[in-house]
Every structure is written in structure tokens, then in C-alpha cells.
Amino acid sequence: MFLRINFLLFFVVGLCCVGICVEGSDLEDIISGGIIVDLREPTFSDGIFSTEKGGVITGENIRIQAQKIWYTRKVIDGDSIVSVVAEGDVMVDYNRQLFVGTKLEYNFVTQRGIIYEGRTSMDPWFLGGDKIELLPDGSFSIKKAFISTSINVNSEWQLSASGVRIKNRHIISAKSVKLRFLKLPIFWLPSFNADMRTLFDSPVKYRVRWGGGQGPRANIRYRAYARDDFRLFLVADYSLRRGWGGGFDTLYESEENKSSFFTKNYVARDRIEKTNRYRFDGVYSRTLPGDTFIDASYDRLSDNEMASDYHDKEFELSTAGLTQVSVWHRNPSWIASGLCRLRVNTFQTIKQELPTVEMSLRPIRYNTLGAIVDSRVRASYIDMEYADGLSGDFEDINSVRLSVDSSIYRPFSYRNALTITPGVGVVGVCYSNSPTHDAKTVGMLKSWLEATTLFSKIYSGNILHTAEPYMRYSYYTSPTIGIEKHYLFDANDAFTKLNIMRVGVRNEIFGKDSDGGISKDLFVDIYGYSFFSAHAFDRTVPKLYGDAIWMVRPDLAFSVKTIWNNDKKNLDRVNVAVDWTWDEDFAAGVEYRSRGRYDWLKADRTNFALETYKEERELLSEFSDKNTTILTKMYYRFAHNWVCSIHSRHTRDRLLENDINEYRINVITLLRINWEVAMSYLHREDEKRVSLRVALPQAKPKSKGDPTTSRMRLL
């Protein structure tokens, strides 16, 4: 029978039985000690309560449970002894951290204790060692420690250390750290510091892949050091064809999130080409007092193929980044920025800006006229460096470039229903150098007229429909000199006469969602451009545009983008996309894209300088984007801890290139040691690749059917 005995009653009875006398003050100390002893069939001898039938002892910030317990409370030579020894199925809750072990020794006076063969966990980590020492400040240390994601002592992988200290329930410091995988030593470090909360991103990641012209390749990434604001990773890999490579990555983020610095540093010995190959890449940002922002980046590579050979991902090849520093400052009266861009890789074509300085004045409103003046100035020294070995006749060009863009406009409102805004301005650019090796100045006048109005109506009390007719007419005069007489560094130098008008109507429907908020259920924008001096068009209104997004439900959406060519009486562009999330286990999306032969390759689809300057026959031979593409994506969790995702791209009907059929299949699962295993197959036109990645999941795993599982949002 489990006899629950109040500590004070049992203590008094025990004293009577053994004939021990206790002073009144000692009895008060015992009662006020805040320790509750709950033992099964206890015995008492010489100030020691003991049992082998099990019990629980609770004190300040500690709870002890075990099969065998010896609780001591007495005074020897004026020193108070309040301690406990426990054995057999020992479980200790110390400062909300749970421990288990074979034996416990704990001193309530010093608030120190030792758990032998102790174990504890910090999801998803399991920690243990020969001895776990409980310390008065709530921290604990482990002798001959191990860290793993497996509950088993002898797991497939472990971090072992001669000593580990855990502070604040998540800060770990370790000495003489060894990483073991399948009983094989991988790394050794003299010390290791980390935040256990960030370690869910895994201290070690493994990846094995096959394909891409490199044969089998294995990669390991190890978190060597981590604290709240800084992390260091060691990287090593081996390619059967190319050989060994390695390096380190660093991540720094200040506690206030005002500065960050990320770097990647990688060196490899390519035994095919018998050369050393490298990539040093970094990104820096900082926010200074007074609304000043600094951004910097660098990317130094040994050769043009380095980025794609070692850092490719999905269907797109990795390319070299930019090396530049930019500074941006905001003032109540103006905004200023500076940019310095350098070419550090000779295989890149870079517009070096050494430097560029720009200032935008705050728009000034003249109350007497109601007019607003907006001005912007920019000064640059531009050095256009073309890639070494580039085929064709390319000559590096450079020039000082000074530009001014100033406008004045005045909005007029009629009964708050119609707003008309006319405006005029001037654009001027000075070049210190030109194709004829002398200075050139280009000037243009611009003018525009905008008109907008808005209609709205409420239906059924909870549906709002708005219709916004709008119009913008823009006119740019012919530049003072032709485009062939000055350098053309980018689209900002493409000065040409433009006479264009956009007319359209935007329709939007808003409704109430299930949470009582406002949602945009439908958006439709129908508009057209009228060109009055474009060489590539026969009609005044050559193209009509339509954009629409329909949120059928929160988990189902349709979108459409179309361009009707009124000159050729066909569709230049059709984009139709459907995104659907069925539940937390399944989501899919498909997009159909069609481009006609009169749809041009342009970075900015609303910039019509190309059509205005070029004839149609020139555009067809150089800029036609004719193709038909189908994109698909699918996510499916088909079993407990098993996920499959598929992405594909299929392109055909290209004028000068072959058809494309590419896809990627990922299968992800969790091992019993709580590691995530991702298996991938990538099929591209020029290669096929198989890869295997092993790491801890980026977020805590959730089971199939868990209602708290985040849905894959494709919308």
C-alpha cells in the first residue's frame, strides 16, 4: 500500500520512536524550508528518511522522483545538512528542465547536485554524459557529454565533448568537440559555442549527388561556432572527377538587426583542368543613425564556369554577382545616394560606375499656383568593360555622365470625382566622351496629361465594386542629337521621340472574408496603348492588354494576362495560371504561357523606345520571343513524414532554339533520428542529376493530418 505521510507528522513520530530530542527553532526551520517529502513506506534513522518503494521530493525549482530515496536533514557541528540521494529510475525537474539518470546526489543548502549517467533533451536535441552537474544559477554542465537527435545512446551520429555547459536553457559551450558519423570521426574542434534555438538549422548537413558532368559528389557543411549574432560553418566536398574542395561560410547579424554580413569562401583543386578554382562571395548591409543605409557586395571567381559547376540550383544556373558599394541617405528635404561598382572578374561585362551620385529633391509645392516641382540630378563616371574573349567587335568605352530630370505638374480636381494632372519637364544629359571622342549633350522636352475618376457601389451590404477609368498621354520631343552620336550604356540612354497614350479601366471587387476582414476577390485591368509615331506599328492602337486575378476561394486563384495585337489580328501573349491548395497535404499549380512572334524580348514591357526606334523587320530577327511554355508545380504529403514535390518546365515553338523539357522531383522524409533526408532528381536539357541531402529540418516536423501544419501556399 502506498502510504502518503506528511513530512512534519512523520518526522515527529520518528523522533519519538528513536528518542532524539529536537530544539523548537530547528523544528521551525524544517517546517519553513519549503521542502515537501512524499515517500512510500519510509523509515527513519539518524536524521535520514529512506525508502525503496518510491517517492517524490519537491523543493524550490526542483522536483525529484526515484525508486530509492535517502533524504537527510540534520545539524552537525552547527552546519545544516539538507540533502538527498536517489537511485533507480531517477527523474529530476530542475528549473523546468527535465533530466533522467541512474543516481542523483543533491544538496538543498548549496543548490548543487550531480546526476550520474544523466540524460536530458531540448527539442529536437538529446544530451547526456557520465555526469550532469546542476548549478545554483539554473544552468548545468555535462562531463564526457554527447549531443544527438536520437534518443538512443549509440546513434548513427553524435557530437561528443569532454565538457558541456548550458546557460539560460539554450546557450551551449563545449570543449574538445568531436563529430562522429557511423562511428567514423569527421571533425574535431577545441571549443564550440552555439545557441540551441538556432541549431534546428542543423550543426551538420550532408549532401550526395550524381550527374551534371561531375560524377558522384559528396558535401558536408558543419556549424563550427554559433552565438546570438554570429555563425561559422565549415564546408568540405569531394567530387570523383574534380577532386577535393572546401571553405567556410560566415553569417553575422547584429542584435538590433541594424547590420549584417554574410560570406561564402570556397576553394577547390580541379584535377581535370589541373588548376585551383575559387569563389569568394559576400553581402553586407548596415543602418546608421539619421536614416542612412549602406549596402555592399562582392563576388570574386576564378573562372566563368565556377558558379554553375559548384553552386547550381533548380533549372537556373548560378552566375557571378556584382561587386559594389551603395550608400543611401534620407533627409526631410532630399534623398541622396551613391554607388560604386567595380569589375573584379574579367569574364564579366560590367558597367563600372566609379562612382555614381544621385540627389532627388523633395517635391516643392507652390501654394499660389498649386503646382509641384520635382527634380533629380545624377553624376557618374562610367567605364564599360566587356568580357575578355567576347566574340564580336566590342571596344571598352568610358565617359563622365551628368543628367538632370526636372518636372512641374499641377493636379486639378472637379467635385472630388475627376482628377486631371497636366505636366511638363526637361531631360538633359552631358557626356564627356562619345564615339567621335568629343563631348556631347542630349536634351529632350517632355509633357503629359493624366485623368482619373472613380465609381463605386455596394451590393448586398458586403460586396464593394469599384471602377476606375484612367488615361495618360505622354509626349517626348526628338532628342537634340541622334542616338548613334552618343554612348548607349543602358536603357536610360535610349533617347527617342515618343508620342503615346494609355487608356484603360480598372475594376475591383472586395468582400468580407471568414475572419471579418476585407479581401480583394477580383481585379481586372483592361487598357490599350495608342502610338502616334512608332516605326514598328501600322495602327494607332496596335495592342490591347488585359490583366485579371480572381480569388475564387482563399485556397483557389486564377490569373490571366493577355496582349491582343490589333495590327496582326492575333494574340501576342497569353498567361493563364491556376493555383490550388486542397488541404495541408496537397497543393498544385499550373501555368500556360504563349508568346507570339511579335512579342519582343524586353526587360521592361512598358518601355516602348524599342518599337519607336526600330523597324518591325529588325525586331523580328533580333528580339522575337515566340514560344509556348507550360509550368507545373505540385506538393503532396502521401504518408506520415513523407513529402513529394514536383516542378516542371516545358517549352516549344522557339524560333532559333530547341524545345525544352525540364523537371525536378524531390522526395523528403524524416529518419528515426529526426534527420531530414531529401532525394532529388533533376532533368535538364544538357544534364541529368541525382542528389541526396541529409540535415535537420528547417522547422519542427509535423505529422500528416496535424491541424497546425502550415499549408503550402501557391497563391
ABEGO torsion letter per residue (X at the ends): XBBBBBAAAAAAAAAAAAGBBBBAAAAAAAAAAGBBBBBBGBBBBGGBBBBAAEEBBBBBGBBBBBABBBBBBBBBGGBBBBBBBBBEGBBBBBGGBBBBBABBBBBAAAGBBBBBGBBBBBOABBBBEABBBBBAAGBBBBBGBBBBABABABBABBBBBABBBBBGGABBBBBGBBBBBGGBBABBBABBBBBAAAAAAEABBBBBBBEGGAEBBBBBBBBABBBAABBBBBBBBBBAAAEBBBEBBBBBBBAAGABBBBBBBBBBBBAAAGBBBBBBBBBBBBBBBGGBBBBBBBBBBABAAAAAAAABBEABBBBBBBBBBBBBBBBAABBBBBBBBBBABAABBBBBBOBBBBBBBBBBBBAAAGBBBBBBBBBBBBBBBBBBGBBEBBBBBBBBBBBBBBBBBBBBBBGGABBBBBBBBBBBBBBABBAAGBBBBBBBBBBBBBBBBBBBBBBGGABBBBBBBBBBBBBBBBBABBAAABBBABAAABBBBBBBBBBBBBBBBBBBBAAGBBBBABBBBBBBBBBAABAABABABABBBBBBBBBABAABBBBBBBBBBAAAGBBABBBBBBBBBABAABBBBBBBBBBBAABBBBABAABAAAAAABBAAAAAAAABABBBBBBBBBBBBABBGBBBBBBBBBBBGBAABBBBBBBBBBBBBBBAAGBBBBBBBBBBAABBBBBBBBBBBABBBBBBGBAABBBBBAX
